Amino acid sequence: MSSKIESRPLRFEAWRLGVIYLAVALTLAAFSVRLVNLQIFNVDSYKTRAEDNYTKDVSIPAPRGIIYDRNGYLLARNIAAYNITITPASLPEDDSDIQRIYRELSKLLDVPVGNFVVNDPNSDEIFLSVPGGLLREDYLNQAKLFAACVPGPSIAQLVALQDTLAPYSPVPIKCNVSEETARIIEEKKSDMPGVNVEIEPIRDYPTGSLTAHLVGFLGPIPASQEEELKALGFDPNRDKVGYAGVETSLQEILSGRNGTRVVQIDVAGQEIRNLEPPIPPVPGYNVYLTIDTRLQTAAQATLEEEIRFWNAHLQSIRITSGVIIAMNPKTGEILAMVSYPNYENNRFSRLIPSYYYNQLSQDPRRPLLNNAISAEYPPGSTFKLSTATGAFNEGIVDLNTIVKAPGKLFLCERFNPNDPCTDFNTRPFVDHIADKLPEGFGAVTFTQCIAFSSNVCFYKLGGGYGDEIPQGLGIERLGEYARALGYGARSGIELPGEQDGLIPTPQWKRISTGQNWSTGDTYIASVGQGYVLSTPLQVLMSGATIANNGKLMQPTVVNHVTDGDGKTVEMWFDPDPTDFKAAPFETEGSYQISPFTPNMKWDITTDPLIQEYSCDGPYCTFTDVYKTVSEATIQAVRAGTRQAVTTTPYGTLYALFKDFPIAVAGKTGTAEYCDDVARAADKCNFGAWPTHAWTLAYAPFDDPEIVVVAFAYNGGEGASVAGPMVSRMIKSYFEIKAIDIAQGVNAPSP
């Protein structure tokens, strides 16, 4: 028996169809919204992305400005360096032709050929024909460890690595080859497709170490400045910036502005065409320094010969560093500035060799440091010009005053005005001549104090002494006059790394040492010892102020700036040490450097710089009144510096300039010190400390054209070691001037 089962008809539910329609509608709506969003609302963004895929900004390097001395002698220039490059995409297709090219280049460039990449037929991997079967990836990673132009990887490695990154961009195989080698490769280019000679400008310094501290050198853009300079159009992988000297401080003037090309590229990076008219680069301005290379050469020879002589004479390396600076006191122009030891900046022209940089940076003599502006030393007796100016201007002494200058005096050392005098706080202070003349200089006048450089006399002028000079100048007033002569602050010269020195105060000592100021501290500071520190440039400025009748000119190493056509352009310099800026417009705190304009910082005879000091018994304080330095004071101090040359037998410069045909004046200095170097050598023995040698002089006396300072680290007596250097420099200056006059050209100083 069979039964028949009838199937029930399926009933289509309408709501299901509605769901399908809704899903389709939502999908279409989503696509529509997305299309509207892409093509209407975000069209600019995606258009920019699309354009970025086929456009490339190519930076065109700007020629860096040239640096000259005041007479047009080259100090820094751009020369052609020849680099041999290979463009992987332009190499022949035949492997044998590629190997032939590699072998020919290897012979010419002394770069290894390397191992050619081949396919192993028994494997899907790409191997190298080397023992051990290095993978291609490992092979290329070896090349990544080296920077461009650094010896190490082979030709095959460099090309293979570039082929994976940018096959249409050239890769340097050997940099800075000789012109002869470049010519040979240029002649063979037709037989070596893909090989090219790239000409790259590099910095060259014809005067080398002679002007290294002034000119400086270039180096790669530091990571800390990369973003800032990139926004200004610099290429961090190519462009260089100044690392020292005016190459750093005048970077904005010298660097110029890079140009730009906007080009179309294909997917492999090959340039197809320019999309916009190229923007040409703007060359950097040329800078003329105030330095006279002839006088600079004389300064370097003088300093090095004097150091060699004394080290040989003493049969030990006693003098390890030194400085000579020459300046026109009327204009502030630095005519010569030499710091010893120095370095060869040409060795940094392409890259900064790590071994050479480490050698310089680990040298205890610090050859990379410009000692003329960056090193701080006790100025010794050259600082007495500040004490003399203050004592005379404050009425502590006059031209008729007689000061007793025995070989030794005893001082009651007080840390508070009411401290009693006992055997425990009484200490001797001796004069520099005490060993030769135990009775000292005897009774001396104010000008003789300067001419003889009597320590005892200046102890009394600075700190007072009993009933003879009841009230000395004091450390507070001494600081006022020292700062007025240029101490205790940066000068603002167009060189990086300048230090400000130190003019101590009682407050400074309490903060720094936790001790009160004592009368002995004032005595020692009065002769430029103790806590007083200065740079050689500050010592020079103090002498220049006296020589120039109280006018302190802005020290400068820039004579003028020109454009590519040789026309002088107006330029101003902001000496902010944290952010050097040079611009064709004046800003607050800046001064004009082109066209050359002598800039006076101040005139102490007309500008009220000295804050008055009022005393009520032993207690003194500053008032709100400021005053000037009298012209009589300046002339009295000048007379003392002249007597240092004319007075016999105790004039400190008499032996050096007694027969000189031009009137010279100046001041010597011998400064005791005890720094880390002396301490490590166990030389800091009380009463027999090592000494630095200083001498400062200017000429002609009535109308000074040049002021010179010489410094020798651990040199001993100033008149014996630094004095001859100053003498030779002044003689060299007037010899050069005589030659220029005979030839009908301008003298070294206007």
Residue pairs with C-beta under 8 A, 6 or more apart in sequence:
38 46
54 264
54 265
54 266
55 262
55 263
55 264
55 265
55 275
56 262
56 263
56 264
56 265
56 269
56 271
57 260
57 261
57 262
58 260
58 261
58 262
58 263
58 271
59 233
59 235
59 238
59 258
59 259
59 260
60 258
60 259
60 260
60 261
60 278
60 279
60 280
60 281
61 201
61 235
61 238
61 239
61 258
61 259
61 281
62 255
62 256
62 257
62 258
62 259
62 281
62 282
62 283
62 284
63 78
63 201
63 256
63 281
63 283
63 284
64 78
64 201
64 203
64 254
64 255
64 256
64 283
64 284
65 253
65 254
65 255
65 256
65 283
65 284
65 285
65 286
65 287
66 74
66 76
66 77
66 78
66 286
66 287
67 74
67 75
67 76
67 77
67 215
67 246
67 247
67 254
67 286
67 287
67 288
67 289
68 74
68 75
68 286
68 287
68 288
68 289
69 75
69 288
69 289
69 291
69 292
69 293
69 296
70 288
70 289
70 290
70 291
70 292
70 333
70 559
70 748
71 292
71 293
72 288
73 207
73 293
74 206
74 207
75 205
75 206
75 207
75 211
75 214
75 215
75 289
75 291
75 293
76 203
76 204
76 205
76 206
76 215
76 247
77 203
77 204
77 206
78 201
78 202
78 203
78 204
79 201
79 202
79 204
80 199
80 200
80 201
80 202
81 175
81 176
81 199
81 200
81 201
81 202
81 350
82 176
82 177
82 178
82 179
82 181
82 182
82 197
82 198
82 199
82 200
83 149
83 172
83 174
83 175
83 176
83 177
83 197
83 198
83 199
83 200
84 105
84 109
84 172
84 173
84 174
84 175
84 177
84 181
84 182
84 185
84 195
84 196
84 197
84 198
85 170
85 171
85 172
85 173
85 195
85 196
85 197
85 198
86 105
86 155
86 158
86 159
86 162
86 170
86 171
86 173
86 194
86 195
86 196
87 167
87 168
87 169
87 170
87 171
87 194
87 196
88 159
88 160
88 162
88 163
88 167
88 168
88 171
88 194
89 163
89 167
89 168
89 194
89 268
89 270
90 193
90 194
91 97
91 98
91 101
91 159
91 193
91 194
92 98
92 101
92 193
92 194
95 116
98 116
99 113
99 116
101 192
101 193
101 194
101 195
102 113
102 114
102 116
102 155
102 156
103 113
104 188
104 192
105 111
105 155
105 173
105 174
105 185
105 192
105 195
106 112
106 113
106 155
108 181
108 184
108 185
109 173
109 174
109 177
109 181
110 174
111 151
111 154
111 155
111 173
111 174
112 154
112 155
113 154
113 155
113 156
114 153
114 154
114 155
114 156
114 157
115 128
115 129
115 130
115 139
115 154
115 156
116 128
116 129
116 156
117 126
117 128
117 136
117 139
117 156
117 160
118 126
118 127
118 128
118 129
119 126
119 127
120 126
120 127
125 135
126 135
126 136
127 133
127 134
127 135
127 136
128 134
128 135
128 136
128 139
136 160
139 157
139 160
140 157
140 160
140 161
140 164
142 153
142 157
143 152
143 153
143 157
143 158
143 160
143 161
144 161
145 152
146 152
146 153
148 171
148 172
148 175
149 172
149 174
149 175
149 176
149 350
149 351
150 351
153 161
155 173
158 171
158 172
158 173
159 171
159 173
161 171
162 169
162 170
162 171
166 268
166 269
167 268
167 269
168 268
168 269
168 270
168 271
169 269
170 196
170 198
172 198
175 200
175 350
176 202
176 350
182 197
185 192
185 195
185 197
186 197
188 195
189 195
189 196
189 197
202 349
202 350
203 217
203 218
203 240
203 349
204 346
204 349
205 211
205 212
205 215
205 217
205 345
205 346
205 349
207 215
207 293
207 296
208 344
208 345
208 346
209 342
209 343
209 344
209 345
210 293
210 296
210 297
210 300
210 342
211 291
211 293
211 296
212 244
212 245
212 342
212 343
212 344
212 345
213 244
213 245
213 337
213 338
213 339
213 342
213 370
213 372
214 245
214 246
214 289
214 291
214 337
214 370
214 495
214 557
215 245
215 246
215 247
215 345
216 242
216 243
216 244
216 245
216 246
216 247
216 248
216 345
217 242
217 243
217 244
217 245
217 247
217 345
217 348
217 349
218 240
218 241
218 242
218 243
218 247
218 348
218 349
219 240
219 241
219 242
219 243
219 348
219 352
220 236
220 240
220 241
220 351
220 352
221 229
221 234
221 236
221 239
221 240
221 241
222 241
225 241
226 236
229 236
229 239
229 241
230 236
233 257
233 258
233 260
234 241
234 258
235 258
239 255
239 258
241 248
241 251
241 255
242 248
242 249
242 250
242 251
242 254
243 348
243 352
244 345
244 368
244 370
244 496
244 497
245 370
245 495
245 496
246 254
246 287
246 289
246 494
246 495
246 557
246 558
247 254
248 496
248 580
249 494
249 495
249 496
249 573
249 580
249 582
250 287
250 494
250 558
250 573
250 580
250 582
251 580
252 581
252 582
252 583
253 284
253 285
253 287
253 561
253 571
253 582
254 284
254 285
254 287
255 284
256 281
256 282
256 283
256 284
256 285
257 281
257 282
258 281
259 278
259 279
259 280
259 281
259 282
260 278
260 279
261 274
261 276
261 278
261 279
262 274
262 275
262 276
263 271
263 272
263 273
263 274
263 275
264 271
264 272
264 273
264 274
264 275
265 271
265 272
266 272
283 564
285 561
285 562
285 563
285 569
285 571
286 561
286 562
286 563
286 564
287 558
287 561
288 558
288 559
288 560
288 561
288 562
289 557
289 558
289 559
290 333
290 334
290 335
290 556
290 557
290 558
290 559
290 596
291 334
291 335
291 336
291 337
291 557
292 335
292 336
292 736
292 748
294 736
294 748
295 326
295 335
295 336
295 729
295 732
295 733
295 736
295 748
296 336
296 337
296 338
298 336
298 728
298 729
298 732
298 736
299 324
299 326
299 336
299 337
299 338
299 729
299 732
300 324
300 338
300 340
302 324
302 725
302 728
302 729
302 732
303 322
303 323
303 324
303 338
303 340
303 710
303 725
304 340
306 322
306 712
306 721
306 724
306 725
307 319
307 322
307 340
307 712
310 318
310 319
310 712
310 715
310 716
310 721
311 317
311 318
311 319
318 714
318 715
318 716
319 712
319 713
319 714
319 715
319 721
320 341
320 364
320 365
320 713
320 714
321 339
321 340
321 341
321 365
321 366
321 371
321 375
321 712
321 713
322 339
322 340
322 371
322 710
322 711
322 712
322 713
322 715
322 725
323 338
323 339
323 340
323 371
323 372
323 375
323 536
323 709
323 710
323 711
324 336
324 337
324 338
324 708
324 709
324 710
324 711
324 725
324 729
325 334
325 336
325 337
325 338
325 372
325 536
325 537
325 540
325 708
325 709
326 334
326 335
326 336
326 337
326 706
326 707
326 708
326 729
326 733
327 333
327 334
327 335
327 540
327 544
327 555
327 706
327 707
327 708
328 335
328 705
328 706
328 707
328 749
328 750
329 543
329 544
329 545
329 547
329 548
329 553
329 698
329 704
329 705
329 706
329 707
330 548
330 551
330 553
330 598
330 704
330 705
331 553
331 598
331 749
331 750
332 544
332 553
332 554
332 555
332 556
332 598
332 599
333 556
333 559
333 596
333 749
334 493
334 555
334 556
334 557
335 706
335 733
335 748
335 749
336 729
337 370
337 372
337 557
338 372
339 369
339 370
339 371
339 372
340 371
341 363
341 365
341 367
342 367
343 360
343 367
343 368
347 353
347 356
360 367
360 368
361 368
364 677
366 375
369 375
369 497
370 495
370 497
371 536
371 711
371 713
372 535
372 536
372 537
373 491
373 493
373 495
373 497
373 498
373 499
373 535
373 536
373 537
374 497
374 498
374 499
374 535
375 499
375 535
375 536
376 499
376 501
376 502
376 533
376 534
376 535
377 533
377 534
377 535
377 536
377 671
377 673
377 692
377 711
377 713
378 528
378 529
378 530
378 532
378 533
378 534
378 671
378 672
378 673
378 692
379 487
379 528
379 532
379 533
379 534
379 538
379 539
379 669
379 671
379 694
380 527
380 528
380 529
380 669
380 670
380 671
380 672
380 691
380 692
380 694
380 718
381 432
381 453
381 455
381 527
381 528
381 667
381 668
381 669
381 670
381 671
381 694
381 718
382 528
382 539
382 542
382 543
382 667
382 668
382 669
382 694
382 695
382 696
382 709
382 718
383 482
383 487
383 527
383 528
383 532
383 534
383 539
383 542
383 669
384 449
384 450
384 453
384 458
384 526
384 527
384 528
384 667
384 669
385 450
385 485
385 542
385 543
385 546
385 637
385 641
385 667
386 478
386 481
386 482
386 485
386 487
386 542
387 458
387 461
387 462
387 473
387 478
387 481
387 526
387 527
388 446
388 449
388 450
388 458
388 461
388 636
388 637
388 640
389 481
389 484
389 485
389 546
389 629
389 633
389 634
389 637
390 396
390 473
390 477
390 478
390 480
390 481
390 482
391 397
391 446
391 461
391 462
391 472
391 473
392 398
392 446
392 632
392 633
392 636
392 637
393 481
393 610
393 629
393 630
393 633
394 473
394 477
396 461
396 469
396 471
396 472
396 473
397 403
397 446
397 461
397 469
398 446
399 445
399 446
399 447
399 636
400 445
401 445
401 446
402 443
402 444
402 445
403 443
403 444
403 445
403 446
403 449
403 454
403 457
403 460
403 461
403 468
403 469
404 442
404 443
404 468
405 431
405 440
405 441
405 442
405 443
405 444
405 449
405 452
405 454
405 456
405 457
406 431
406 439
406 440
406 442
406 456
407 430
407 431
407 433
407 434
407 437
407 438
407 439
407 440
407 456
408 428
408 429
408 430
408 431
408 434
408 438
408 440
408 456
409 428
409 429
409 456
409 459
409 460
409 465
410 426
410 427
410 428
410 429
411 426
411 427
411 428
411 429
411 459
411 463
411 465
411 519
411 520
411 523
412 419
412 421
412 425
412 426
412 519
413 425
413 426
413 427
413 518
413 519
413 520
414 421
414 425
414 518
414 519
415 515
415 516
415 517
415 518
416 516
417 618
417 619
418 618
419 425
427 520
429 455
429 456
429 459
429 520
429 523
430 455
430 456
431 440
431 441
431 454
431 455
431 456
432 453
432 454
432 455
432 670
433 440
433 441
433 452
433 454
433 650
434 440
440 454
440 456
441 448
441 452
441 454
441 456
441 457
441 650
444 452
444 454
444 457
446 636
446 640
447 636
447 639
447 640
447 643
448 454
448 640
448 643
448 647
448 650
449 457
449 458
449 461
449 640
450 637
450 640
450 641
450 643
450 644
450 667
451 640
451 641
451 643
451 644
451 647
451 650
451 651
451 652
452 644
452 647
452 650
452 651
452 652
453 644
453 652
453 667
453 668
453 669
455 527
458 526
458 527
459 465
459 523
459 526
459 527
460 468
460 469
460 472
461 469
461 472
461 473
461 526
462 472
462 473
462 474
462 478
462 522
462 523
462 525
462 526
462 527
463 472
463 473
463 474
463 519
463 522
463 523
463 526
464 470
464 471
464 472
464 474
465 472
471 615
472 522
472 526
473 481
473 526
474 522
474 613
474 620
475 504
475 505
475 506
475 517
475 521
475 522
475 525
476 505
476 506
476 613
476 620
476 622
477 610
477 613
478 503
478 522
478 525
478 526
479 488
479 503
479 504
479 505
480 609
480 610
480 611
480 613
481 610
481 629
482 488
482 503
482 532
482 542
483 489
483 503
483 609
484 545
484 602
484 604
484 609
484 610
484 629
485 541
485 542
485 545
485 546
485 552
485 604
486 538
486 541
486 542
486 544
486 545
486 552
486 601
487 501
487 503
487 534
487 538
487 541
487 542
488 500
488 501
488 502
488 503
488 538
489 500
489 501
490 498
490 499
490 500
490 575
490 577
491 498
491 537
491 538
491 541
491 554
491 555
492 498
492 554
492 555
492 575
492 591
493 537
493 554
493 555
493 556
493 557
493 575
494 556
494 557
494 558
494 573
494 575
494 580
494 593
495 557
496 577
496 580
498 535
498 537
498 577
499 535
501 533
501 534
501 535
501 538
502 508
502 531
502 532
502 533
502 534
503 532
504 521
504 525
504 530
504 531
504 532
505 517
506 516
506 517
508 531
509 515
509 516
509 517
509 521
509 531
510 516
510 517
521 530
521 531
524 530
525 531
525 532
528 534
528 669
528 671
529 671
529 672
536 709
536 711
537 555
539 669
539 694
539 696
539 709
539 711
540 555
540 696
540 707
540 708
540 709
541 552
541 555
542 696
543 666
543 667
543 696
543 697
543 698
543 707
543 709
544 552
544 553
544 698
544 707
545 551
545 552
545 604
546 634
546 637
546 638
546 641
547 638
547 665
547 698
547 704
547 707
548 704
549 605
549 631
549 634
549 635
549 638
550 603
550 604
550 605
550 606
550 629
550 631
550 634
551 600
551 602
551 603
551 604
551 605
552 600
552 601
552 602
552 603
552 604
553 598
553 599
553 600
553 601
554 591
554 598
554 599
554 600
554 601
556 593
556 599
558 573
558 593
558 594
558 596
559 594
559 596
560 568
560 593
560 594
560 595
560 596
561 568
561 569
561 571
561 593
561 594
562 568
562 569
563 569
568 594
568 595
569 584
569 594
570 584
570 592
570 594
570 595
571 582
571 583
571 584
571 592
571 593
571 594
572 582
572 583
572 584
572 585
572 586
572 587
572 590
572 591
572 592
572 593
573 580
573 581
573 582
573 590
573 591
573 592
573 593
574 580
574 581
574 582
574 583
574 587
574 589
574 590
575 589
575 590
575 591
576 589
581 587
581 590
582 593
583 590
586 592
591 599
592 599
602 609
604 610
604 628
604 629
604 634
605 628
605 629
605 630
605 631
605 634
606 628
607 628
608 626
608 627
608 628
609 626
609 628
609 629
610 626
610 627
610 628
610 629
611 622
611 623
611 625
611 626
612 622
612 623
612 625
612 626
612 627
613 620
613 621
613 622
613 623
614 620
614 621
614 622
614 623
638 665
638 701
641 665
641 666
641 667
641 698
642 663
642 665
642 701
643 651
644 651
644 652
644 653
644 654
644 665
644 666
644 667
644 668
645 651
645 653
645 654
645 656
645 657
645 658
645 663
645 664
645 665
645 666
646 654
647 654
648 654
648 658
652 667
652 668
652 718
652 719
652 723
653 664
653 665
653 666
653 668
653 695
653 697
653 719
653 723
655 719
656 719
656 723
656 724
656 726
656 727
657 664
657 697
657 727
660 699
660 727
660 730
660 731
662 699
662 700
662 730
662 734
663 699
663 700
663 701
663 702
664 697
664 698
664 699
664 700
664 701
664 730
665 697
665 698
665 699
665 701
666 695
666 696
666 697
666 698
666 726
667 695
667 696
667 697
668 694
668 695
668 696
668 718
668 719
668 722
668 723
669 692
669 693
669 694
669 695
669 696
669 718
669 722
670 691
670 692
670 693
670 694
670 716
670 717
670 718
670 719
671 691
671 692
671 694
672 689
672 690
672 691
673 689
673 690
673 691
673 692
674 683
674 684
674 689
674 690
678 684
678 689
678 690
678 714
683 689
683 690
684 690
690 714
691 714
691 715
691 716
691 717
692 711
692 712
692 713
692 714
692 715
693 710
693 711
693 712
693 715
693 716
693 717
693 718
693 720
693 721
693 722
694 709
694 710
694 711
694 718
694 722
695 709
695 710
695 718
695 719
695 722
695 723
695 725
695 726
696 707
696 708
696 709
696 726
697 707
697 708
697 726
697 727
697 730
698 704
698 706
698 707
698 708
699 705
699 706
699 730
699 734
705 733
705 737
705 749
706 730
706 733
706 749
708 726
708 729
708 730
708 733
709 726
710 722
710 723
710 725
710 726
710 729
711 722
712 721
712 722
712 725
715 721
715 722
733 748
736 747
736 748
737 747
737 748
737 749
740 746
740 747
740 748
741 747
